[in-house]
C-alpha cells in the first residue's frame, strides 16, 4: 500500500497534481487507492517521476516514455541504455536540423538588416526598386507578402486533433532555477512589446530585430513545455508573436509573457 497522498507526492517531486493524474491515465504512474478512493503512492513513485522528467527533458514523447519505463522496470541498466540510445540519436538529428534552419534564418535576417541600413533614405514613397526584402534578387523576384513561421507540436497541425491539444495536460520539465531563468529570458526579449489578446493566448508586437532570439527561445520552450503553440509573423519592421496554451496553461503563459493590455 502506498504511503503518500497525491498532494505530498506533488510537493516532493515538484510535479503538479494535475500532471500526476494525467500520468496515471496515460499508464505512466500507477497509484493505489484507499478505501475512500484517494490516490496513494509509495516511495518508488518519486524515483519514477524523476525518470519520467529526465526522459521528457530529452524530448521523448509520452508514448516512448511508457515503452522505456517498461524496460527500466525490468532493472537491467544495459537494456535501458540499448533502448534509449537510438531514441536520443533521433532527437539529436532533429535538433541539429532545427538548429541549422534557425542559423540560416538568423543569417538571412542579419543580411537583410545590413542591406536595409545600406539603402539611401528617400523622401519619395517606397516602390519595388527599393529591394528591402532581398539584397541580391532582382526587383521582380522580391516577395511582397509577410512571412509566417509556425512552431507548433505536430499534433496541433491537424484540425481534427485541435481539441486534443486544448485538453492536453500542462506538463513542463523546467522547474525551480531553470524555470526562473527561462522566465527572465522571456521577460527581457518581450520587454516593451505591445500586447493584445487572441483566442487562447496572447499576441506580442516587437521590433523585427528580435526575431532570431524569439525563435530560439520558442524552440527551447517547446522542448520543455510542448503544450505551447508559437506563431511568428514577420511584417516589415514588426514581429508579431502569438503564443497559445490550453486553459490549464493560462497562468504559466501570463507568468512568462505578462498580461494582455
Long-range contacts (C-beta under 8 A, 24 or more apart in sequence): 1-32, 1-40, 1-42, 2-31, 2-32, 2-39, 2-40, 2-41, 2-42, 2-45, 3-40, 3-41, 3-42, 3-43, 4-40, 4-41, 4-42, 4-43, 4-45, 5-38, 5-39, 5-40, 6-31, 6-38, 6-39, 6-40, 6-41, 9-41, 9-45, 9-46, 9-49, 12-46, 13-45, 13-46, 13-49, 13-50, 14-175, 14-176, 15-49, 15-53, 15-171, 16-170, 16-171, 18-169, 18-170, 18-248, 19-169, 19-170, 19-171, 20-49, 22-169, 22-171, 23-49, 23-52, 26-62, 26-66, 27-66, 28-52, 28-62, 28-65, 28-66, 28-69, 53-173, 56-171, 56-173, 56-224, 57-173, 57-223, 57-224, 58-87, 58-88, 58-91, 59-91, 59-94, 59-95, 59-223, 60-87, 60-91, 98-219, 102-212, 102-215, 102-216, 102-219, 105-149, 105-211, 105-212, 105-215, 106-212, 109-208, 109-209, 109-211, 109-212, 111-135, 113-209, 146-233, 146-234, 146-235, 146-236, 147-233, 147-234, 148-231, 148-232, 148-233, 148-234, 149-215, 149-231, 149-232, 149-233, 149-234, 150-230, 150-231, 150-232, 151-215, 151-218, 151-219, 151-222, 151-229, 151-230, 151-231, 151-232, 152-229, 152-230, 152-231, 153-222, 153-226, 153-227, 153-229, 156-229, 165-227, 165-229, 165-246, 166-200, 166-246, 166-247, 167-246, 168-227, 168-246, 169-227, 169-248, 170-225, 170-227, 170-245, 170-246, 170-248, 170-249, 170-252, 171-225, 171-227, 172-224, 172-225, 172-227, 172-252, 173-224, 173-225, 174-224, 174-225, 178-224, 182-217, 182-220, 182-221, 182-224, 182-256, 183-255, 183-256, 185-217, 186-217, 186-221, 186-256, 186-257, 187-256, 187-258, 189-213, 189-214, 189-217, 190-214, 190-241, 190-257, 190-258, 193-241, 194-261, 195-257, 195-258, 195-259, 195-260, 195-261, 196-260, 196-261, 197-260, 198-242, 198-244, 199-244, 200-229, 200-244, 200-245, 200-246, 200-247, 201-229, 201-242, 201-243, 201-244, 201-245, 201-253, 202-242, 202-243, 202-253, 202-257, 202-260, 203-240, 203-241, 203-242, 204-240, 204-241, 204-242, 204-243, 204-257, 205-238, 205-239, 205-240, 205-241, 206-238, 206-239, 206-240, 206-241, 207-237, 207-238, 207-239, 208-234, 208-236, 208-237, 208-238, 208-239, 210-239, 211-239, 214-239, 214-241, 225-249, 225-252, 228-253
